[in-house]
């Protein structure tokens, strides 16, 4: 018999565990801003090995092999008895193809014993919810080796990555320091007439609150990784609240 769900005074509807890299300063405030009434978020931080930015061969190797202390972070947050986990770390879940992504999600869900939302699956589910546009433009804060991994993932999932652009951050902290103008210019670089939808990968890039402005400027939907991850965590718990101020996916689906 499964353990009954635990609710409390502030979390009358759900408790969501949010796991982020130790250096990430964007996921926590963005997901807190999206939080519906009666839902509480509970953040746990995972250590990641430093990634070299002055050697692209070493950078690429790190992307393919680094693990990070995800399981340890999960162990620290589970005692508060959350109902779902939203993983606020992008790149690991975009390695490989859909089969690998689904297997990793299933592994983590089995480990947690509750719904576990990975960013790659969340973005795919977000695209599906808005009509499954196939031609996408992808913005990241990364360097070319990471952009190649992400583009290969979407291609393996049947999407046409018409354009991809990385902002080339010089470290995890600097990702959060890109300005709204720089972010908008990044989306300008991936917007072409062929692109049907915009996609953002990279959880420390502060895009979520800009989503309505980006969608209005380009006339296209944006599936941002943090919005999609939190949206899917809520939906997997049966919570259908609109999340105003965070774009078409969050407000209409």
N, C-alpha and C positions, 0 to 999 in steps of 0.2 A: 504494500500500500504506500503510495507516494505521500510525502509530508504535506499537510495543508498549507496553503499560501498564508504568509504573514503580512498583515497590514498594520498601520499605526495611525496616529492622529493626523499627521501631515500627509502621509502616503495612504490615503483612503482608497486609492484606485490602483496604484502600482509603485514599485521601487525599481529603478533602472540603474544597474551598475555600468559605469563608464570607465573603460580602461584606456589610458593614454600614455604615450612616451613621457619620461620624466621631464623632458625639455619642452613639452607642448604647452603653450599658454592660450590656445585658441579654442580647442574642443570644449573645455569646461564652460567658459562663459557663453559660447554659442549654443550649446545644448541646454544650458540653464535658461537662456532667453527663449528657447522653443518649448520649454516644459509646460504642459497643461496643468490646470488646477487639479489637485489631488494626486499628482505624480511627483516623486522626489528622485533626484539623481545622486549617485554615490560614487565618487571618483577614486580610482586606484591607479597608481603610476608604475610603469614598467621601465626598467633600465634597458637601454640599447647600446651596443658597442659604437664608438665613434666611427663615422664614415669619412674616408679621405676625400678631399675636394681638389687636391692638387695632382692627382694621379688617376686618370679616368679608367685605367685598367684595374687598379686596386678598388676603385669605386664600384665598378661593375661586378667584380668578384664579391665584394661585401654585400651588394644588393641580392646576389644569388644565394648567399650562404648564411648571412646573419640571422640570428634567431631572436635574441632578446628575451627578457624574463616575463613573458606573458603569463605563463602558468603560475609563477610566483605572485604576480599582481592579482590574478584571479583568486588565488587562495586567500589573499588579504581582504578581498571585498566580499566574498561569499558569506561570511558570518553575519552580515546585516540582512541576509535572506532576501536578496533581490529577486525580481520576477523575470528579468531579462538582462542580457549584457549587450551593450553597444561598444564595439571596438573602435577606438579613435586613432587607428594607425593604418595608413593606406598601403604602402608599397608591398608589404609581405603578402597581402591577400591577392595582389594582381600578378603574382609570379605564376607562370604556366598557363593552363587553359581552364575552361569551365569545369571539367572533371576534377582537376586538382582543387579548384576553389570550393566546389561542393563537398569534396572529401575533407578539406580542412575545416569548413564550417561544421560538418557532421562530427568531426573529432572534437572540436571545441564545445559543441553543444552537449555531446556525451560527457565530456569532462565536467561541464558546469551543471548539467542536469536541468537546465532551463534554456529558453531560446537564446541563441548567441548570434548576433548580427555582425558579419564581417563587411568591410567597406565595399569590396568588389561585388559581392552578391547584392548588397543594398543598391549600388548604382545600377546594376542590371535590372533589379526589380523596379527601380524608379523609372528607367527607360521604358520598361514594359508597361507601367501604369499610364504613361503619357502617350501611348500608342505605338511604342517600339520603333521609333525612327532609326533607320539603319546607317545614315551618313552623319557622322559626328565630328566635332572639333574639340580637341582635348587640351586643357591648360593644366600645367603642373608647376610646382616650384623647383623642379629637379633639373638635372643635367642630362645630356643625350642618352647615356646608357639606361637610365631609369625610364626616360620617355619611350625608348625602344621596347622595354619590357611591358610597359602599359599598353602601348599601341599593339603589340603582339597579342596581348590578352584579349583586347577587344576584337581584333581580327579573327582570333581563334573562336570567338563567340559569335561570329557572323556579322560583325559590324564593319563598315568601311570608314576607317579613320582618314577623313579627307585632309585634316591638318592637325598637327600637334606642336605645342610650343612649351618649352620649359623656361622658367624665369631665372634659373641658375643661381639659386641661393648658395651662400658660402658657408652654411652651417644650419643646424636645426633652429637655433634661436633667430637667425636672420629671416627665416621664412615668415614669421609673424610680423616682420617689420616692413614688408612691402606695403606701399600706400594704395589707397583706392584708385588713384590715377594709374599707377603701375599695373595693377590688376586689370583695370579696364583696357589698358594698352595690350596686355597679354591676350585678352579675349579678342581684341581687334586682329591680332596676328593669326587667330585660328578661324575667324569668321569669313567664309566664302559663300557665294551663292549656292553652292552644292550642299553646304552643311545644313542639316535639318534640326539638330539639337546641339547644344554646348554641354560639355562635361568638365567638371573640375575634380582632380585627384590631388591629394596632399592636405592632410587634416590640419596642419598648422598655418595654412594660408587663409586669412580672414575674408572669406567670400560670402558666407551664409547671409548676412544682413544686407549684402549688396544684390542679392538674387533678383528682387523685383526690378531694380534699376537696370541691371544687366539684361534681363528679359525684355524690358521696355525698349532699351536702346537698340538691341539687335533684332527684336521681333521674333525671338526664338526661345524655346524653353531651355532652362539650365538645370542639369542634374548635378548638384554639388555634393561632394562626398559626405560632409557632416550632416547636411539636411537629410540626405537619403538614408544615412545610417540611423539617425534618431527617428525619422519618420517610420522606417521599417520596424524598429524596436517597438514603437507604439502599436503599429498595425498588427504585429504578431501577437500582441497581448489583447487584441480586439478593441483597442482604443482608436476611434475614428475621428478624433478632434481635428478640426482645421487648425493649422499653425500659421496665423496671419503674419505677414511681413517676411515670409521666407520662400515666396515664389509659387509657381503653378503646381508643382508636385505637392508641396506641403499644404497648400490652401485648398486644392480641389480634388485630391485623391486620397 
